[in-house]
Amino acid sequence: MNIVDVQIVSQSGQLPSQEKFQYWIDAVLSDNAKDSEIVIRVIDEADMIQFNKQYRGKKGGTNILSFPFDVPDAIESDLLGDLLICAPIVEKEALAQHKKIEHHWAHMVVHGVLHLLGYDHVENEEAEEMEGLEVNILKKIKIKNPYEEP
C-alpha cells in the first residue's frame, strides 16, 4: 500500500481530499513493484515563491516542486520524496486553461510523482515521454489529455 502524507498549509478553498490524492498517486504507482511513501504539502503562493527561488533559483511562483528522496545505501526507506503544490497557482491555471480544477490537481500530482520516479521534461525527447505517461495515467482515471486545447 502506498502511503500519502498530505499536509495542508494553504487557505485555498477548493482542495482535493486525502482520498483523491491517494487515488491519483496509486494510479501512477500501480505498476511499481514496491509500496512507496510520498509527502504532499499544499502551500500558498508566497511560500512557493520563496521555495522556487531557494531551490531552483527562479523568480516567481510555480505550480509544483518535486523533491526526490535519495536513499543512502545504509538506510531502508520507502520514501519517494516530497511534493510542494501551490494551491492558488493550480486554481488560477485551471481557470485560465478552462479545465476542471480537480482534473488540473490530478494532473499536477501525476506530473510530480513522475518527477519523483526520475522522469523529466528538460529535453524534447524526455518531455514527449513524460507527457505520454501523464496522458495515459490520466486516461486510466477518466481525465482528458491536459495538453489538448479545450
Secondary structure, DSSP 8 states (H G I E B T S, - for coil): --EEEEEE----S----HHHHHHHHHHHHTT-SS--EEEEEEE-HHHHHHHHHHHH--SS--SEEEEE----TT----EEEEEEEEHHHHHHHHHHTT--HHHHHHHHHHHHHHHHTT---SSHHHHHHHHHHHHHHHHHTT---TTS--
